[in-house]
């Protein structure tokens, strides 16, 4: 390995440490929430007392804060560089936005048809590609940072504009086509759009304003070395807070249905594996180099669980099975995507030996 490749290795080691232990933090947050809910069942009434309709105010704040740091890290100025590779861009969008949602929809219907709430939650997860942790996975696997930043930027914009339409289409139109008509789901484009506007629109606007204003005032070096490290922990803290609260509301239920976690996890693992390998070999066939191919593959395989959790809470309620499915997502994604990082290196050794 060259000296250039050795330099980022120390950075990846630090990220690897955080990512490995992120699974532990999520597990401990789930355990704490279950413990609170099981031994202090009245805690759910206290938490629900801070609700306005289906929106729990403390959780709404937590979810918005969860979305803010990842969006702030996105350099939207990189988008033109992505547009300079129209072939890769087209392939990425087709697999990410057409194949991906339909694959998750199919897996959800196949594995969870008898569990409609979980099925719907899984469908919602499949409608939003990852705009946060994909940057970490790409970094770990030595992918193209500029390309992944551009893809994240464009996917962020697409989510703001079209997520509500996708949600309405797959839940209200596609499910009946597959013979699932017994679901009692009252959802509209405007309803989901309002939720997306709050949970993604607000942090998106805040991120754009803070990014460009702070860079203008303090400089890009200060922004990257001071501000970004300062706000980065907010995502993890907010995610753990959300998990503790949600699992405390379902403590007794989780103890009685441990197999439900596995039911939700299985189709998610299958989704990650199929999406990553499909995008990788399509990219390889299209002539993408290893760095570009890795960026494309992780962009296609990850999911925006923060948004899925936010939409599920906002539309179906904090106690819904849809929200429960969303919370299980990050616990499954972290070890699964870390495994895919190792798979990426194996693919590089096998299919791109001259880049090692």
N, C-alpha and C positions, 0 to 999 in steps of 0.2 A: 504494500500500500504506500502511496506517495506521501510526501510531507503535507501536501494540501489536504489530503483525506484524513491525516492524523489530527490536524488542528480541530476540526469539528467534533472529533471523537470524544474529547473531554466534555464538550457541551452536551453531547448525546447521553453521556454517562449520567450527568446530573438530571437530565430529563427522564432518563430511564428509571432512576431512583424514585422520582416523584410519581411517575406513571404506574410503576409497580405497586407502590404503597397507596395510590389512589383507590385501588380495589379494596384495600383494607379499610381505608377511611369510609368508603361507601358501605361496606359490610358493617362496620361499627355503628354508623349512623342508622342503618336499618335495625340493628339489634337494639340500640338505644330507644328508637321509636317504638319498636314492638314491646319492649319492656315497660315503657311508660304507658302505652295503650292497654296492655294486659293487666298490669298491677294497679293502674290508676284510670279506670274506665271513664270517670267523670271528666278527665282532661279533654275528651273530645267535645263535650259541651262548651267548655271554656274556649277552646280554639274556634269552634263554630260561631261563638258569640261575636267574633270580629268579621263576620261575613256580610256582604251586601249582595243579595241575590245568590248567584252561584260563585261569586268572587269573594275569596277570603283575602282581606286587605293585607295582612302581614305577608302572606304567601305571594300576593301580587307584587309587592315591593321586592321580595326575595327573587322572584323569577325575572323581573326586569333587570335587577342588579346582576343576575347570573348571565344575562345576554350581553351586557354592556362591554366588559373587557375583551371578549373575543372579537366583537365587531370593531372595537377601537384599534385592535392590532392590524386590521386589514388595511393595506395600502391600496386604495382604490385607483391610484395613479398607475398601477400595474396592469389595469384592464386592457389598455391598447396593445400591450405586449402579447396578451392572449389572442386578441383579434388578428394578430399577425400570423397565427397558425390556424387558419379556418378549418382545415381538415380535422385536426385534433379537437378543435372546439366543437365541431359538429358531432363527432363520435362521442365526446364526453357528454354533451347535452342529451343526445339520443338515449344513451345507456343510463345516465343519471336521472333524467326526467320522464322518460317513456318506459324503458325496461324496468328500472328500479321500483317505481311505485306499483307497476303491475305485478312484478315478482312478489313483493311484500304482500300485496292484496291476495295473490294466489296462495301463498303460504299461510296467511291468516285464515282464509276460508277453509283450506285443507286441514289445518291442525286445530283450529279453534272455532269451527262452525257451531259446536255445541256450547260454546262460551261466548255469546255475542258481544258482551262488553269488552272482553279481552281482545276479541277479533277486531272490533272497531278501533280499539286503542293501538293495535299493531298496524292497522291500515294507516292511521294518522302518522305513526312513526315513519312509515315508508314514504310519506309525501314530502319530506324535507331532508335534503342531503346535509351532511355535517358542514357547519361553517365555523367551527371552533377547534375541536381536537384534531381535525384532519391536518391542520398545520403542524401539530406535534408529531403525528404518525409519519407525515411526509418528511419531517426533519430527522426523525429517528432512522428512516430508511434511505436517507441521502437523496431525496427527490428534488425536483426543480422548485425552488422556493418562489421564484417569480411567477411561474405558471400556476402553482397552487394558490398564490395570493390573488392572482387575477380570477381564477375559477371561483374562489371563495367570495370575491367581491361581486361577481356576476350572479352567483347563486343566491347571495344575500338579497340582491335587488329582485330577483325572480320570486323569492319567497315572500317578500313584502307585497309584491303586486299580484301574485297568482296562487298563493297557498290556499286562500279561501275558496277559490274556484275549484282547485284540485280536490279539496276536502268534500265539497258539495257533490262533485261528479262521482267520486268513488263510493261515497256513503249513500247518497240518494239515488244515483243512477245505476252504478255498476252492481251493487249488492242485489237489487231485485232481478237483474239479468241473470244472476247465478242462482236464482230460486230462493233467495233469502228475503222473504217479505214479512216475517213475523217480528222484526225489530221495531221497538217503539222509540224511534229517533226523530226528534223534531229539530231539524238543523237547516239553516239557510245560509246563503252566501254572505248576506249582510251580518248575520250573527257571528259567523266565524271570522269575517273580515274585521269586525269590531275587536274581537279578541286578538287577532294577529296585529292589528294596528296598535293595540296597547302593549302587548308583550314583545313584539319585534319592531314595530314602527318607532316607539318611544326610545328604546336603546339604540336603534339604528341612527336616528336623528341626533341623539346625544353623542354618539360615537363620532359621527362625521364632524359635528361642530367642535367637539373637544379636540379631535385629532388635528384638524387644520388650524384652529385658533391657537392651540398650544405650540404647534410646530412654528407657526408664524411669530409667536411671542418669545418662545424660549429656545427654539432651534430643534432640529431633528435628533441631534445627538442626545440632548436632555430628555426629549420625549421618549426615545428608545431605552435609555439607560436609567432614567429616574422614574418617569411617570408610568410606563408600562409595567415595570416590576412592582410598582406601588399598588396598582389596581388589579394585577393578575390574580392574587389570592381571593379576590371578591367572588370570582366564579365558583371556586371550590367551596368556599364558606357558604355561599348562597345555595349551592346544590345540596350540601350536607344538611343545611337548615331545612330545606324543602323536604328532603327524605325523612328527617327526624319527625317533622310535623305530620307528614302524610302517613307514615307507618305507625305513628302513635294513634292516629284515627282508626287504624285497621289492625291494631295489635292482636286482639282476640281472634279476628278473622284469619290473620296470617298463620297463627299457631294451629288453627284448625284446617288450613288448606296449603300445606307446604308444597304439595305437588303442583299447585298452580304456578309457582315460580318456574318450575321446570317446563311446564307446558308453554309458557311465554318465552322462555330462554331458547328452546329448541329451534323454532322457526327463525329466530333472530340470528343464531349461529349459522344456520344454513344460508340465510340471506347474505351475511358478511362474506362467507366463503365463495359463494357463487358470483357475487358482484365484483369482488376483487379479481378473481381469476378470469372472469369473462372480460372485464375491461383491460386487464393486462395483456391477454392474448390478442384481443382486437387491436389494441395499441401496437403490439409487436408486429402484427400483420400489416398495419398501416405505416410501418417504418419509424415509429417513435423510438427515441433513444431511451436508455434506462431511466434517466432522471425525469424526463417528461412522462414516461409510462407510469412511473411510481406515483407522481402527482395525480395523474388521471385516475389511477386505480384506487387510491385512498379517498379521493373526492367522491368517487362513485359508491364506495362501500360503507362509508360512515353515515350516521344519521344525526339530525339535530334534535336530540332528546329534550333539550331545554324548551324548544318550541312545542314539541309534542306534549310535554307535561303541561305547559301553559295553556295550550288550546283545549286539552282534555279537561283541565280544571275549569276553564272559563265556560266551555260549552256544556259539559256533562256533569260538572260538580266535583268538589274536592274528594268526596267519598266514592266516586265512580270506579268501576272496574277499568275503564279507559285510562284514568289517571294512574291506577295501580300498575297497569301494563307499561306506561311511560316511565315510571320510577324504576322498574326492573331493568329497563334498557341500559342505563349507564353501567350497572353492575356486570352486565353481560358483555358490553362493548369493549371495556378496557382490557380484560385478558384476551378477548378474541382478536382485537386489533394489534395488540402487542405480538401475538402469534403470527399475524399477517406481516408484521415488520420482518420477522425472521424468514417468512416465506418469500418476501421480496428479495432478501439477500440471497436466498437459495436460487430464485429465478435469475438474479443477476449473474451468479456464478455459472449457471447452466446456459443462459441465452445471451448474456452480454459479457463474456469472459475478458474481452479486451479493455473493459472499463474498470476492472479491479486493480 
